[in-house]
């Protein structure tokens, strides 16, 4: 099989520029979604431990829904459902037209899913921290906020990191779903190039390599964060 490698070069005759842009879009989408999912997941975990029955029930219903729905369906619900609702609202009120872009829709949808799974990781990490540490902090006169920041959070990060690292890997791969709503990520650009040049093996092969590179880089970064989080542990 003869492969024209100039097709993946940069410049007017190659698709390298387009695919490189797709890499940036994929990385930007994953990085933009991560803090939203982490914060929402942490708050959901707190709600699940709350003595307020409404908060507890609401958090559990949320995670049941978004852990149960396929990610692609969640993406469609946000992209088509929210945009349809916004169009109806603006038409009824006479306000300027509003719509979520493909990037924002992908970020919101993936953030919903990430938060649902992250809440379970955080909840398990909370339960792994002995209750005696909270009682000891209270005996020392620390307020609840101080206990959370100084005692609970450092341990929470260390315990939850492996699970959150796996969720990040899943998020990175799930960004490929946004190609179906027109966002120019790695997969979308590879699909276009493969269709135009009729070289699917070449361009989907490039996509595979790029996703693997992003995964390897992510694994290295997570490993460094893990070593940093465990820097205070005594060597065994």
ZIHU-V928877 format. One record per pair of residues at least 24 apart in sequence whose ideal C-beta (glycine too) atoms are under 10 Angstrom apart, sorted by the first residue. I is the first residue (numbers start at 0). J is the second residue. Records with the same first field share a line. If there is no record, write none. Layout:
I->J ; J
//
This chain:
0->200 ; 201
2->198 ; 200 ; 201 ; 204
3->196 ; 198 ; 201
4->201
6->192 ; 193 ; 195 ; 196 ; 198 ; 201 ; 202 ; 205
7->192 ; 196 ; 198 ; 201 ; 202 ; 204 ; 205
13->192
14->188 ; 189 ; 191 ; 192 ; 193 ; 195 ; 196 ; 198 ; 201 ; 202 ; 205
15->192 ; 205
16->188
17->183 ; 187 ; 188 ; 189 ; 191 ; 192
18->183 ; 185 ; 188 ; 189 ; 191 ; 192 ; 202 ; 205 ; 206 ; 209
19->185 ; 188 ; 209
20->183 ; 184 ; 185 ; 188
21->178 ; 182 ; 183 ; 184 ; 185 ; 186 ; 187 ; 188 ; 189 ; 190 ; 191 ; 192 ; 205 ; 206 ; 209
22->184 ; 185 ; 188 ; 206 ; 209 ; 210 ; 212 ; 213
23->183 ; 184 ; 185
24->101 ; 102 ; 105 ; 174 ; 177 ; 178 ; 182 ; 183 ; 184 ; 185 ; 187 ; 188
25->171 ; 172 ; 174 ; 175 ; 177 ; 178 ; 182 ; 183 ; 184 ; 185 ; 186 ; 187 ; 188 ; 206 ; 209 ; 210 ; 213
26->171 ; 174 ; 184 ; 185 ; 213 ; 216 ; 217
27->102 ; 106 ; 174 ; 184
28->101 ; 102 ; 103 ; 105 ; 106 ; 109 ; 170 ; 171 ; 173 ; 174 ; 177 ; 182 ; 184
29->105 ; 106 ; 109 ; 113 ; 167 ; 168 ; 170 ; 171 ; 172 ; 173 ; 174 ; 184 ; 213 ; 217
30->106 ; 167 ; 170 ; 171
31->102 ; 103 ; 105 ; 106 ; 109 ; 110
32->105 ; 106 ; 107 ; 108 ; 109 ; 110 ; 111 ; 112 ; 113 ; 114 ; 167 ; 170 ; 171 ; 173 ; 174
33->106 ; 109 ; 110 ; 113 ; 117 ; 163 ; 166 ; 167 ; 170 ; 171
34->110
35->106 ; 107 ; 109 ; 110 ; 111 ; 113 ; 114
36->106 ; 109 ; 110 ; 111 ; 112 ; 113 ; 114 ; 115 ; 116 ; 117 ; 118 ; 163 ; 166 ; 167 ; 170
37->110 ; 113 ; 114 ; 117 ; 120 ; 121 ; 159 ; 163 ; 166 ; 167
38->110 ; 114 ; 117
39->110 ; 111 ; 113 ; 114 ; 115 ; 117 ; 118
40->110 ; 113 ; 114 ; 115 ; 116 ; 117 ; 118 ; 119 ; 120 ; 121 ; 122 ; 159 ; 163 ; 166
41->114 ; 117 ; 118 ; 120 ; 121 ; 122 ; 125 ; 152 ; 155 ; 159
42->114 ; 118 ; 121
43->114 ; 115 ; 117 ; 118 ; 119 ; 121 ; 122
44->114 ; 117 ; 118 ; 119 ; 120 ; 121 ; 122 ; 123 ; 124 ; 125 ; 126 ; 155 ; 159
45->118 ; 121 ; 122 ; 125 ; 147
46->118 ; 122
47->118 ; 119 ; 121 ; 122 ; 125
48->121 ; 122 ; 125 ; 126
58->115 ; 118 ; 122
59->118
61->111 ; 114 ; 115 ; 118
62->114 ; 115 ; 116 ; 117 ; 118 ; 119 ; 122
63->115
64->111 ; 115
65->108 ; 110 ; 111 ; 112 ; 113 ; 114 ; 115 ; 116 ; 118
66->112 ; 115 ; 116 ; 118 ; 119
67->115
68->108 ; 111 ; 112 ; 115
69->112 ; 176
70->108 ; 109 ; 111 ; 112 ; 113 ; 169 ; 170 ; 172 ; 173 ; 176
71->108 ; 173 ; 176 ; 177 ; 179 ; 180
72->108
73->107 ; 108 ; 109 ; 110 ; 111 ; 112 ; 115 ; 173 ; 176
74->101 ; 104 ; 105 ; 107 ; 108 ; 109 ; 111 ; 112 ; 173 ; 176 ; 177 ; 179 ; 180
75->104 ; 108 ; 176 ; 179 ; 180
76->104 ; 107 ; 108 ; 111
77->103 ; 104 ; 105 ; 106 ; 107 ; 108 ; 109 ; 110 ; 111 ; 180
78->103 ; 104 ; 105 ; 107 ; 108 ; 177 ; 179 ; 180 ; 181 ; 182
79->104 ; 180
80->104
81->107 ; 108
99->180
100->180 ; 181 ; 182
101->177 ; 178 ; 179 ; 180 ; 181 ; 182 ; 183 ; 184 ; 187
102->177 ; 180 ; 182 ; 183 ; 184
103->182
104->177 ; 180 ; 181 ; 182
105->173 ; 174 ; 176 ; 177 ; 178 ; 179 ; 180 ; 182 ; 184
106->174 ; 177
108->173 ; 176 ; 177 ; 180
109->169 ; 170 ; 173 ; 174 ; 176 ; 177
110->170
112->166 ; 169 ; 170 ; 173 ; 176
113->163 ; 166 ; 167 ; 169 ; 170 ; 173
114->166
116->162 ; 163 ; 165 ; 166 ; 169 ; 170
117->159 ; 162 ; 163 ; 166 ; 167 ; 170
119->162 ; 166
120->155 ; 158 ; 159 ; 160 ; 161 ; 162 ; 163 ; 164 ; 165 ; 166
121->155 ; 158 ; 159 ; 162 ; 163
122->159
123->158 ; 159 ; 162
124->151 ; 154 ; 155 ; 156 ; 157 ; 158 ; 159 ; 160 ; 161 ; 162 ; 163
125->151 ; 154 ; 155 ; 158 ; 159
126->158
127->154 ; 155 ; 157 ; 158 ; 159
128->154 ; 155 ; 158
129->154
153->228 ; 231
154->228
156->224 ; 225 ; 227 ; 228
157->224 ; 225 ; 227 ; 228 ; 229 ; 230 ; 231 ; 232
158->228
159->228
160->221 ; 224 ; 225 ; 227 ; 228 ; 229
161->221 ; 225
163->221 ; 224
164->217 ; 218 ; 220 ; 221 ; 222 ; 224 ; 225
165->221
167->214 ; 217 ; 218 ; 220 ; 221
168->213 ; 214 ; 217 ; 218 ; 221
170->217
171->210 ; 213 ; 214 ; 216 ; 217
172->210 ; 213 ; 214
174->210 ; 213
175->206 ; 210
185->209 ; 210 ; 213
186->210
//
